[in-house]
Amino acid sequence: MANSSSISTPSRPLPYGRQHITDADVAAVVAALHADYLTQGPTVGKFEKHFAEYIGAKYAVAVSNGTAALHLCALALNVQPGQSVITTPLTFSASANCVRYCGGEVHFADIDPATGLIDLQKVRALLEAHPKGYFTGLIPVDFAGLAVNLEEARRLADDFGLWIIEDACHAPGGFFIDSQGREQRCGNGYFADLAIFSFHPVKHIATGEGGMITTNSEQLFHHLLRLRTHGITRDPADLVREPDGGWYMEMQELGYNYRLPDFNCALGLSQLARADEGLARRRQLAARYDAAFAPMPGVTVLAPATPGHAYHLYVIQVERRRELYDFLKTKQIFAQVHYIPVHRMPYYEALGWRAGDFPLVENYYAHCLSIPMFPTLTDAEQDYVVACIREFVEAPHAR
């Protein structure tokens, strides 16, 4: 079998993810910089409208990043000190932190090791182990681009009186098949109260930094718009007092400055125009990886060949993960680990969580590695990645 020395070494380092900026993207940003508004202008609303249409939701609210999106969702759903919310330990810490920002308590449910997604049966068991009303919300995460079955999550939410925030940062364009055989796009608001997305450079759509909230609730939409801008409104229909001039505005609650500038939105619009192209290439790359790793001893692929997978990440699981990570660095392949389980972070350990609390996610963490997955990865570069991994797992020291 071919090893890395028999395949041409790529001319550039290969990270796990990389942005793709085209001349059209640059032109869109330059045009926005020459426009009348750098922030709070018409490009923001245009990006929101087009993104909502792409996802299939009624409303979208652009914000400064995915973490801000989570925070605003928790505020809009009135998370209070002492309330308890369930999420997965396999996520970036912001999925849990948004509850803590509001003074709430975070509980975790372990994962399904075949998918990396929160195990909804374990969520049910956790709910049944506490008095009804103890938990107020659920934050499932579409990990790596694989959609949570939100129809099943909605049944749980309805049974126990929960709201749902779908963390879809990894999954624009992803979907699951519901019980009626319909594709349910991540973030479309059909089952979740709110959903959030991130536009960090390694995501499907890049704005530099940026995020989006989607919903089908007109009430939540208008509340989010106010929270995004300091809790201030100028809408005559919402004013408490009679305005004393055209300048009049009211701060009606404690909000934040979580706005996304127009030139970021211009980049987002340009990227959104080719989002399906990038998604198709991710799925093509995933199929090539699946075929390469299927016969390779010692390498397990997380959720291979899953319909609707958006493939923000391509995750393999191996023994001697640290050694493979270091070996790939010597080959100019910069893999990553997603994620250190949230409950093992010192902050959350100080709140009482411990090693061994969630053995399935901890076993996953001990073996997981995210390898290069981005639309501009060439077939030759991908073949090099596979050859390097093969070289490592077939070396005598690996046996």
C-alpha positions in Angstrom: 0.0 0.0 0.0 1.1 3.6 -0.7 2.5 5.5 2.2 3.1 9.3 2.6 6.6 9.1 1.0 5.2 7.7 -2.2 2.6 10.5 -2.6 3.5 14.1 -3.4 3.8 16.3 -0.3 1.3 19.1 -0.4 2.6 22.6 -1.0 0.7 24.0 1.9 0.0 23.0 5.5 -3.3 21.1 6.0 -5.3 22.3 9.0 -8.5 20.5 10.1 -10.5 23.5 8.6 -9.8 26.5 6.4 -11.8 29.4 5.1 -12.4 29.9 1.4 -12.3 33.5 0.3 -12.9 34.3 -3.4 -12.5 37.4 -5.5 -16.3 37.8 -5.3 -16.1 37.8 -1.5 -13.4 40.5 -1.6 -15.5 42.6 -4.0 -18.6 42.2 -1.9 -16.7 43.5 1.2 -15.1 46.3 -0.7 -18.5 47.4 -2.0 -19.9 47.4 1.6 -16.9 49.5 2.8 -17.8 52.1 0.1 -21.5 52.1 1.0 -23.2 54.6 3.3 -23.4 52.3 6.3 -20.7 50.2 7.9 -23.1 49.0 10.6 -26.8 48.9 11.2 -27.4 49.3 7.5 -29.5 47.4 4.9 -27.0 44.7 4.2 -27.7 43.2 7.7 -31.4 42.7 6.9 -30.6 41.3 3.5 -28.3 38.7 4.9 -30.9 37.8 7.6 -33.6 37.4 4.9 -31.5 35.3 2.6 -30.2 33.1 5.4 -33.7 32.5 6.8 -34.8 31.4 3.3 -31.8 29.1 3.0 -32.4 27.4 6.3 -36.2 27.4 5.9 -37.1 29.5 8.9 -39.4 32.5 9.1 -37.0 34.9 10.9 -33.2 35.3 11.3 -31.2 37.7 13.5 -27.6 38.4 12.7 -25.3 38.8 15.8 -21.6 39.2 16.5 -20.8 35.5 17.0 -22.3 32.2 17.9 -21.7 32.7 21.6 -23.6 35.9 21.5 -26.4 34.1 19.7 -26.6 31.5 22.5 -26.6 34.2 25.2 -29.4 36.1 23.5 -31.4 32.9 23.1 -31.1 32.2 26.8 -32.1 35.8 27.6 -35.1 35.7 25.3 -36.3 32.4 26.9 -35.9 34.0 30.3 -33.4 31.7 31.9 -33.3 32.6 35.5 -30.8 31.9 38.4 -31.4 28.5 39.8 -33.2 27.1 36.7 -31.7 23.9 35.3 -31.0 23.2 31.6 -29.7 20.0 29.9 -27.0 19.9 27.2 -24.3 17.6 25.9 -20.8 17.4 27.3 -19.5 17.0 23.7 -19.6 20.6 22.4 -17.7 23.8 22.6 -18.2 25.3 26.1 -20.4 28.1 24.9 -23.3 25.7 24.5 -23.3 25.4 28.3 -21.9 28.8 29.2 -25.0 30.6 27.9 -27.0 29.2 30.7 -24.4 30.2 33.3 -24.3 33.7 31.9 -28.0 34.0 33.1 -27.3 32.3 36.5 -28.8 29.0 35.5 -27.5 25.5 36.3 -26.2 23.2 33.6 -26.7 19.4 33.6 -25.3 17.0 31.0 -26.5 13.9 29.4 -24.0 11.4 27.8 -23.7 10.8 24.1 -24.6 8.0 21.7 -21.1 6.8 20.9 -22.1 5.9 17.3 -22.9 9.5 16.4 -21.4 11.8 19.1 -24.9 13.3 19.5 -26.6 13.7 22.9 -28.5 10.5 23.7 -32.1 11.5 24.0 -32.9 8.3 26.0 -30.4 9.4 28.6 -32.0 12.9 28.5 -35.4 11.2 29.2 -33.9 9.2 32.1 -32.5 12.4 33.6 -35.8 14.2 33.3 -37.7 11.2 34.9 -35.2 11.2 37.8 -36.2 14.7 38.8 -39.5 16.3 39.7 -41.4 17.7 36.7 -40.5 21.4 36.3 -37.0 20.9 37.7 -35.6 21.4 34.2 -36.7 24.2 31.9 -34.8 23.7 28.7 -32.7 21.5 26.4 -29.8 22.6 24.2 -29.0 19.8 21.7 -26.0 20.2 19.5 -25.7 19.1 15.8 -22.2 17.9 16.5 -19.7 17.8 13.5 -22.6 18.6 11.2 -24.8 15.6 12.1 -28.4 16.6 12.9 -30.1 15.7 16.1 -33.5 14.2 15.7 -35.4 17.2 16.9 -38.8 15.6 16.4 -37.9 13.1 19.1 -36.4 16.0 21.2 -39.6 18.0 20.8 -41.7 15.1 22.1 -39.4 15.1 25.2 -39.8 18.8 25.5 -43.6 18.7 25.3 -43.7 15.9 27.8 -41.7 17.8 30.4 -42.4 21.4 29.6 -39.0 22.4 28.1 -38.0 24.9 25.5 -35.3 23.9 22.9 -32.3 25.9 21.6 -30.8 24.0 18.7 -27.0 24.6 18.5 -26.6 24.2 14.7 -23.2 25.9 14.4 -21.8 22.9 12.7 -24.7 22.2 10.4 -26.1 24.8 8.0 -27.6 22.7 5.2 -27.7 19.6 7.3 -31.0 17.8 7.9 -32.6 14.7 9.5 -35.6 12.7 8.1 -38.7 13.0 10.3 -41.3 10.3 10.9 -43.2 11.5 7.8 -40.2 11.0 5.6 -39.6 14.8 5.3 -36.2 16.4 5.4 -36.0 18.8 8.4 -33.2 21.3 7.9 -31.1 22.2 10.9 -32.3 25.5 12.3 -35.7 25.6 10.4 -37.6 26.2 13.6 -40.1 23.4 13.0 -39.3 21.7 16.3 -36.9 24.0 18.2 -37.9 27.3 19.7 -34.6 28.9 18.6 -31.5 27.8 16.7 -28.1 29.3 16.4 -25.3 29.3 13.9 -21.7 30.4 13.8 -19.8 32.1 10.9 -16.3 31.6 12.3 -13.8 31.1 9.4 -13.7 27.3 9.7 -17.4 27.0 9.4 -19.4 26.5 6.2 -20.2 30.2 5.9 -17.5 32.7 7.1 -18.0 36.3 8.0 -14.8 36.6 10.0 -16.7 36.5 13.3 -20.4 36.3 13.3 -23.5 34.3 14.2 -27.2 34.0 13.4 -30.3 33.1 15.4 -33.3 31.6 13.5 -36.9 31.1 14.8 -40.4 30.8 13.6 -41.7 32.9 16.6 -42.5 36.5 15.7 -42.5 37.4 19.4 -39.0 35.9 20.0 -37.8 37.5 16.8 -38.7 41.0 18.0 -37.4 40.4 21.4 -34.1 39.3 20.0 -33.8 42.4 17.9 -34.2 44.5 21.0 -31.8 42.5 23.1 -29.2 42.6 20.3 -29.1 46.4 20.6 -28.8 47.3 24.3 -32.5 46.5 24.9 -33.4 49.6 23.0 -36.4 50.1 20.7 -37.5 52.9 18.4 -40.6 51.2 17.2 -43.6 53.5 17.9 -45.8 50.5 18.6 -43.6 49.4 21.4 -42.9 52.7 23.1 -44.0 53.2 26.7 -44.0 57.0 26.5 -45.1 59.5 24.0 -42.0 60.4 21.8 -40.8 64.0 22.1 -39.0 64.0 18.7 -37.7 62.0 15.9 -34.6 61.1 17.9 -36.6 59.3 20.6 -35.8 55.8 21.7 -36.3 53.7 24.8 -34.1 51.3 26.6 -36.8 48.9 28.0 -34.6 46.1 29.3 -30.9 45.2 29.8 -29.6 44.3 26.4 -26.2 44.0 24.8 -24.3 45.3 21.8 -24.2 42.1 19.8 -24.6 43.6 16.3 -22.9 42.3 13.2 -21.5 45.0 10.9 -22.6 45.4 7.3 -19.3 44.5 5.7 -19.3 41.2 7.7 -22.8 40.6 6.4 -21.7 41.4 2.9 -19.1 38.6 3.2 -21.7 36.3 4.6 -24.1 37.0 1.6 -21.3 36.2 -0.9 -20.4 33.0 0.9 -24.1 32.0 1.3 -24.5 32.2 -2.5 -22.1 29.2 -2.9 -23.0 27.4 0.4 -24.5 24.4 -1.4 -21.4 24.1 -3.5 -19.2 23.9 -0.4 -21.6 21.5 1.3 -21.6 19.2 -1.8 -17.8 19.1 -1.8 -17.7 18.3 2.0 -19.9 15.4 1.4 -17.8 14.2 -1.6 -14.7 14.4 0.6 -16.4 12.5 3.4 -17.4 9.7 1.0 -13.8 9.4 -0.2 -12.6 9.3 3.5 -15.3 6.7 4.3 -14.1 4.4 1.4 -10.4 4.8 2.4 -10.9 4.1 6.1 -13.5 1.3 5.8 -10.8 -1.4 5.3 -8.1 0.3 7.5 -7.6 -1.6 10.8 -7.4 0.5 13.9 -9.4 3.5 12.4 -13.1 4.0 13.2 -15.1 6.7 11.5 -17.8 8.6 13.5 -21.2 8.2 11.9 -20.0 7.3 8.4 -22.3 7.8 5.3 -25.1 9.4 7.3 -27.8 11.1 5.2 -28.1 14.8 5.9 -24.6 15.1 7.5 -23.2 18.6 6.9 -19.6 17.6 7.7 -18.2 20.6 9.4 -15.9 18.0 10.9 -14.6 14.6 9.8 -13.8 12.6 13.0 -11.9 9.4 13.3 -11.2 7.4 16.4 -7.9 5.6 17.0 -5.8 4.2 19.7 -2.7 6.2 20.5 -4.4 9.4 19.5 -1.7 11.7 20.9 1.0 9.9 19.0 -1.0 10.1 15.7 -1.7 13.8 16.4 2.1 14.5 16.8 3.0 12.3 13.8 0.6 14.2 11.5 2.2 17.5 12.6 5.5 16.3 11.4 3.8 15.7 8.0 2.3 19.3 8.0 -1.1 18.0 8.8 -2.7 19.9 11.7 -5.5 17.8 13.1 -7.6 18.9 16.1 -9.6 17.4 18.9 -13.3 18.2 19.2 -13.9 18.4 22.1 -12.5 18.2 25.6 -15.8 17.3 27.3 -17.3 20.4 28.9 -17.7 18.7 32.3 -13.9 18.1 32.5 -13.1 21.8 32.2 -11.8 23.2 35.5 -14.7 25.7 35.7 -17.3 23.0 35.5 -15.3 20.7 37.8 -15.4 23.5 40.4 -19.2 23.2 40.1 -19.1 19.5 41.1 -18.6 17.6 37.8 -16.0 14.9 37.8 -14.1 12.4 35.6 -16.2 9.3 35.2 -19.5 11.1 35.3 -20.1 10.5 31.5 -18.0 7.5 30.5 -19.1 7.4 26.9 -18.1 10.9 26.0 -14.9 10.4 28.0 -14.0 7.3 26.0 -14.8 9.2 22.8 -12.5 12.0 23.8 -9.6 9.6 24.5 -9.7 8.4 20.9 -11.1 11.2 18.7 -9.3 13.3 16.1 -10.7 15.7 13.5 -8.7 15.5 10.2 -8.7 18.0 7.3 -12.2 18.7 6.0 -12.8 21.9 4.0 -14.1 22.5 0.4 -10.8 23.6 -1.1 -9.0 20.4 0.1 -7.9 18.7 -3.1 -8.2 15.0 -3.8 -4.4 14.8 -3.9 -4.1 16.5 -0.5 -6.8 14.2 0.9 -4.9 11.1 -0.4 -1.8 12.4 1.4 -3.7 12.7 4.7 -5.0 9.1 4.3 -1.6 7.8 3.3 0.0 9.4 6.4 -2.7 7.9 8.7 -2.2 4.5 7.0 1.6 4.8 7.5 1.1 5.4 11.2 -1.5 2.6 11.9 0.4 0.0 9.9 3.8 0.8 11.3 5.3 -2.0 13.5 5.0 0.2 16.7 1.3 0.5 16.1 0.7 -3.3 16.6 
